Amino acid sequence: MPRIAGRNFLFVPGPTNVPERILRAMHRAMEDHRSSAFPELTLPLFQDLKKVFKTTTGQVFLFPGTGTGGWETALTNTLSPGDRVIAPRFGQFSHLWIDLAQRIGLRVDILDVEWGEGAPVARIEEILTADRQREIKGVLIVHNETATGVTSDLAGVRRALDAAGHPALLYVDGVSSIASIDFRMDEWKVDVAVTGSQKGFMLPAGLAVVCASPKALAARERAKCARVYFDFGDMLKANPGGYFPYTPSVPMLYGLREAVDMLLEEGLESVFARHHRLAEGVRAAVKAWGLRLCARAPAWYSDTVSAIMVPEGINGADVIDVAFRRYNLALGAGLARLAGKLFRIGHLGDLNELMLAGAIAGAEMAMRDVGVKLALGAGVAAAQDHWCRTAAPLPARAAAPLSPDAQSQPGVKTTQPRSVARA
Ligand SMILES: *Cc1c(COP(=O)(O)O)cnc(C)c1O
C-alpha cells in the first residue's frame, strides 16, 4: 500500500492513542526488576491504581496479558470447575467471556439479552432470589459492552444482589470503562474487576489490570480451578515487597506510572466528564446524519464507544475500508452478528474535541463515498454545536499577552515576552 501522509487517526475502541508523555516515559533502558530501587516504582503505583478503581480495601494485580487474560485470572482464582455462575450476554465481549468461563469448566447460566441493551437488573434479582440453595457462585457483568456501545447499570446490579441477599461474587469486565467511565469498586462491592492497558490507560496492550476485593481473596482459598501463571498467590507473596514472581515489562510499568499520573492530574471526575461531553458530541453527529445507535435507549449509551448502524443496503465494512484507505482513519468494525451492520467510533483515552471532529469528518466522507445519503458537514456541525455550548469557562490567563510592538521596542533586547523580560 502506498504511504499515506499525515497522522493515522486511530478511532477504534482500543488500542487507543498513546500520548507523547507516555511514549517518552516508556522509552527507557531496561533495568533490574530485582534491584533494591525497583519498589520505589512499583509500591506507589499499586497504591495509586487503587484510586483509579475507587477502592481502599481492594488489591490490584498487574499481570502480563490483555483483558482476556484478566477474565481468566478473575475466574480461576476464585471458582472451582462445576461452579455455577450467571452471565448476561448482550454483545461479542460478554459472549467471549462466557465462552472462556465454559472452557475452564464453569456452569454458566446465560441470560440472553437483545444486543443494544445492557444487564437485565430485574431478571438478575429474580434469579438470585429464586436460588434458595445459594448455588450461584458468581455474577459476570461486562460494564461497557464495546461491541454495541452499551453501558450497564452496575449500581443496579449490586442492588439486585443485595435485594436478594445473595452472597455470589460480582465480577466486572471494566476493560472499556475503567479510567474513562465512573467505576466504584468499593461502593458497588465489586469482587473482581478486570481491565487492560490499551483502553482507558492509554498504553499499548500488554497488561491485564485486575482488582480483587477481600471477599474474592478469601474465595481463593477454596477455588480449585487450575492456575499457575495467573495465580494471585504468587503475586501476593512478591507484590508487598514491590516485586513480581517473574519478569515484568519494565516499560509498561513506567508507562502505567505516567498514565496514572495523567489521570490523577486531570482528576478522575474530570476525565469522566470529558468522555461524556465528547460522546455527546458524537451522538449529536449521529442524529444529524439521520442514523441511529445500536444502543437502544439513552440509559444504555456508552461514553467510550458509539456503535453506529448504517442504513439498509450499505455495508458497514465498506465505510471502514474507505475510511482507512482513503482518509487514514481507523474505525471499529461490527463484530459477530453485527458484522457489516454498523461501524464504531471509539472515543476514549487521550482525546479532545478537534481530534474527534477529525474522526467525525472522516466517517462522514467515507459514508458519502460508499453511498450513504447525508450532507457533508452535518455531523461535524452538530458535534461542534454541542461542544461550543458546553465548553468550560476559560481559565484565567497565566500572563498578559505579548503586545504587538514589544519586539520592536529599542529598549527591549530579548525575544522573551515583555513581562518576563522585565521581571
Ligand atoms: C477490549 C475488550 C476486552 C479484552 O480484549 P483483549 O483484546 O484481550 O484486551 C474485553 N472486554 C471488553 C469489554 C473490551 O472492550
The ligand as an SDF file (V2000), in Angstrom:
LIG
                    3D

 15 15  0  0  0  0  0  0  0  0999 V2000
  -11.1080   -4.8590   24.6020 C   0  0  0  0  0  0  0  0  0  0  0  0
  -12.0500   -5.5940   25.4870 C   0  0  0  0  0  0  0  0  0  0  0  0
  -11.7280   -6.8170   26.0960 C   0  0  0  0  0  0  0  0  0  0  0  0
  -10.4370   -7.5430   26.0420 C   0  0  0  0  0  0  0  0  0  0  0  0
   -9.8050   -7.7450   24.9460 O   0  0  0  0  0  0  0  0  0  0  0  0
   -8.2410   -8.0110   24.8800 P   0  0  0  0  0  0  0  0  0  0  0  0
   -8.0540   -7.9500   23.4330 O   0  0  0  0  0  0  0  0  0  0  0  0
   -7.9920   -9.3420   25.4580 O   0  0  0  0  0  0  0  0  0  0  0  0
   -7.5760   -6.9290   25.6580 O   0  0  0  0  0  0  0  0  0  0  0  0
  -12.6280   -7.3900   26.9610 C   0  0  0  0  0  0  0  0  0  0  0  0
  -13.7860   -6.7950   27.2260 N   0  0  0  0  0  0  0  0  0  0  0  0
  -14.1210   -5.6340   26.6950 C   0  0  0  0  0  0  0  0  0  0  0  0
  -15.4130   -5.0220   27.0920 C   0  0  0  0  0  0  0  0  0  0  0  0
  -13.2690   -4.9960   25.8090 C   0  0  0  0  0  0  0  0  0  0  0  0
  -13.6190   -3.8090   25.2940 O   0  0  0  0  0  0  0  0  0  0  0  0
  1  2  1  0
  2  3  1  0
  2 14  2  0
  3  4  1  0
  3 10  2  0
  4  5  1  0
  5  6  1  0
  6  7  2  0
  6  8  1  0
  6  9  1  0
 10 11  1  0
 11 12  2  0
 12 13  1  0
 12 14  1  0
 14 15  1  0
M  END
$$$$
